[in-house]
Amino acid sequence: MIKETATVVAVDGDKVTVEAAIKSTCNSCQAQSDCGTGVVSRALAPKTQYLTLNTPMAVQVGQQVTVGIPEAGVLSASAWLYLLPLFTFIVAFFTISEALLMVEIRHELAALLPTVAITYCVYRFIASKLSKIESSKYQPVLLKHIETD
């Protein structure tokens, strides 16, 4: 289970909206003074993320809670969203390239546009299917209250 501390910002019955700070590892990197990626991530990345989740726990606005996301869900969603489109791109590019060679078109750019279009369609299809799945392995859960002194 991947755990993160968050603050409750809204409560509506059994639906709770929490706010979690997004952490970046760029601040701990030794090359941060010479790296453009860290500058861009600090400038453009949102600093907080909001999640709405169902919970039977009684919580109050402003309370610190621990939110967990099952690792299996993160890994399988990542595989579906990254590996399948990558595999689709590779297979589509070689298939379209071979088809174009049969009609004597030898330029790689001719195969690139339809390959990108096919890959984009596969990515959008997978993303829409994953967003509709109400499986518990993809849903964050409220694990516990954090007691403050």
RODO-2510 file (C-alpha; in nm, 4 decimals, decimal comma):
residues 149
     n   res          X          Y          Z
     1     m     0,0000     0,0000     0,0000
     2     i     0,1339     0,3414    -0,0965
     3     k     0,0560     0,5840     0,1874
     4     e     0,0386     0,9617     0,1911
     5     t    -0,0620     1,2185     0,4500
     6     a    -0,3414     1,4524     0,3465
     7     t    -0,5663     1,7200     0,4952
     8     v    -0,9449     1,6951     0,4858
     9     v    -1,0851     1,9978     0,3006
    10     a    -1,4513     1,8969     0,2607
    11     v    -1,6929     1,6430     0,4053
    12     d    -2,0232     1,5556     0,2374
    13     g    -2,1826     1,2561     0,4075
    14     d    -1,9556     0,9592     0,3389
    15     k    -1,7640     1,1475     0,0659
    16     v    -1,4471     1,3165     0,1824
    17     t    -1,2251     1,5497    -0,0214
    18     v    -0,8624     1,5579     0,0854
    19     e    -0,5704     1,7744    -0,0217
    20     a    -0,2229     1,6231    -0,0467
    21     a     0,1016     1,8023    -0,1197
    22     i     0,2848     1,6716    -0,4243
    23     k     0,6412     1,5843    -0,3383
    24     s     0,9267     1,6045    -0,5849
    25     t     1,2628     1,4339    -0,5536
    26     c     1,4294     1,7194    -0,7413
    27     n     1,4993     1,9027    -0,4148
    28     s     1,7147     1,6173    -0,2882
    29     c     1,9124     1,5684    -0,6104
    30     q     2,2769     1,6750    -0,6138
    31     a     2,2525     1,8097    -0,9691
    32     q     1,9586     2,0414    -0,9019
    33     s     2,1589     2,3605    -0,9645
    34     d     2,2559     2,2445    -1,3161
    35     c     1,9346     2,0681    -1,4129
    36     g     1,6629     2,2245    -1,6241
    37     t     1,4118     1,9523    -1,5436
    38     g     1,3995     2,0512    -1,1778
    39     v     1,3395     2,4160    -1,2647
    40     v     1,0557     2,3253    -1,5007
    41     s     0,8953     2,0826    -1,2544
    42     r     0,9044     2,3406    -0,9745
    43     a     0,7607     2,6122    -1,1998
    44     l     0,4858     2,4181    -1,3782
    45     a     0,3853     2,1308    -1,1517
    46     p     0,0832     2,1783    -0,9273
    47     k     0,1774     2,1871    -0,5618
    48     t    -0,1316     2,0072    -0,4308
    49     q    -0,3728     1,7403    -0,5473
    50     y    -0,7325     1,6883    -0,4441
    51     l    -0,8914     1,3453    -0,4080
    52     t    -1,2533     1,2659    -0,3325
    53     l    -1,3126     0,9275    -0,1749
    54     n    -1,5808     0,7363     0,0101
    55     t    -1,5209     0,6459     0,3717
    56     p    -1,7269     0,5285     0,6670
    57     m    -1,4846     0,7088     0,9041
    58     a    -1,5999     1,0259     1,0762
    59     v    -1,3610     1,3060     0,9851
    60     q    -1,3627     1,6821     1,0195
    61     v    -1,2401     1,9579     0,7899
    62     g    -0,8774     2,0396     0,8665
    63     q    -0,8008     1,6969     1,0125
    64     q    -0,4858     1,5121     0,9003
    65     v    -0,5492     1,1640     0,7592
    66     t    -0,3493     0,8888     0,5920
    67     v    -0,4641     0,7958     0,2431
    68     g    -0,3534     0,4705     0,0801
    69     i    -0,3542     0,3452    -0,2773
    70     p    -0,2979    -0,0262    -0,3415
    71     e     0,0326    -0,0868    -0,5215
    72     a    -0,1218    -0,3473    -0,7510
    73     g    -0,3591    -0,0856    -0,8903
    74     v    -0,0820     0,1642    -0,9546
    75     l     0,1348    -0,0970    -1,1248
    76     s    -0,1390    -0,2403    -1,3445
    77     a    -0,2714     0,1030    -1,4452
    78     s     0,0836     0,2125    -1,5302
    79     a     0,1381    -0,0973    -1,7413
    80     w    -0,1870    -0,0427    -1,9283
    81     l    -0,1215     0,3296    -1,9858
    82     y     0,2485     0,3086    -2,0750
    83     l     0,3414    -0,0368    -2,1984
    84     l     0,0422    -0,1141    -2,4186
    85     p     0,0616     0,2159    -2,6144
    86     l     0,4385     0,1692    -2,6521
    87     f     0,3893    -0,1846    -2,7820
    88     t     0,1112    -0,0570    -3,0103
    89     f     0,3417     0,2136    -3,1473
    90     i     0,6197    -0,0327    -3,2260
    91     v     0,3928    -0,2913    -3,3893
    92     a     0,1932    -0,0313    -3,5831
    93     f     0,5067     0,1437    -3,7096
    94     f     0,6638    -0,1747    -3,8429
    95     t     0,3354    -0,3003    -3,9885
    96     i     0,2599     0,0273    -4,1639
    97     s     0,6215     0,0569    -4,2824
    98     e     0,6048    -0,2899    -4,4383
    99     a     0,2705    -0,2101    -4,6026
   100     l     0,4132     0,1106    -4,7468
   101     l     0,7169    -0,0778    -4,8786
   102     m     0,4819    -0,2998    -5,0790
   103     v     0,3538     0,0107    -5,2588
   104     e     0,7124     0,1382    -5,2846
   105     i     0,6916     0,4229    -5,0352
   106     r     1,0193     0,4071    -4,8472
   107     h     1,0150     0,7165    -4,6266
   108     e     0,9715     0,6599    -4,2513
   109     l     0,7724     0,9794    -4,2050
   110     a     0,4930     0,8342    -4,4179
   111     a     0,4451     0,5646    -4,1551
   112     l     0,4838     0,7970    -3,8586
   113     l     0,1585     0,9937    -3,8871
   114     p    -0,0782     0,6933    -3,8993
   115     t     0,1267     0,5231    -3,6265
   116     v     0,0925     0,8219    -3,3950
   117     a    -0,2812     0,8395    -3,4677
   118     i    -0,3305     0,4697    -3,3897
   119     t    -0,1232     0,4949    -3,0705
   120     y    -0,3169     0,8011    -2,9561
   121     c    -0,6491     0,6240    -3,0148
   122     v    -0,5308     0,3190    -2,8171
   123     y    -0,4108     0,5429    -2,5329
   124     r    -0,7432     0,7333    -2,5175
   125     f    -0,9374     0,4056    -2,5262
   126     i    -0,7352     0,2593    -2,2369
   127     a    -0,7584     0,5822    -2,0359
   128     s    -1,1365     0,5948    -2,0773
   129     k    -1,1734     0,2289    -1,9784
   130     l    -0,9552     0,2742    -1,6687
   131     s    -1,1488     0,5839    -1,5613
   132     k    -1,4779     0,3898    -1,5777
   133     i    -1,3545     0,0936    -1,3746
   134     e    -1,4839     0,1120    -1,0189
   135     s    -1,2422    -0,1525    -0,8996
   136     s    -1,1088    -0,1309    -0,5464
   137     k    -0,7539    -0,1853    -0,6691
   138     y    -0,7585     0,1582    -0,8387
   139     q    -0,9387     0,3542    -0,5647
   140     p    -0,7637     0,5440    -0,2862
   141     v    -0,8847     0,4644     0,0640
   142     l    -0,8774     0,6509     0,3910
   143     l    -0,6638     0,4443     0,6269
   144     k    -0,6568     0,6347     0,9557
   145     h    -0,6739     0,9649     1,1383
   146     i    -0,3505     1,1272     1,2446
   147     e    -0,3778     1,2361     1,6043
   148     t    -0,2404     1,5820     1,6785
   149     d    -0,1334     1,6962     2,0222
***
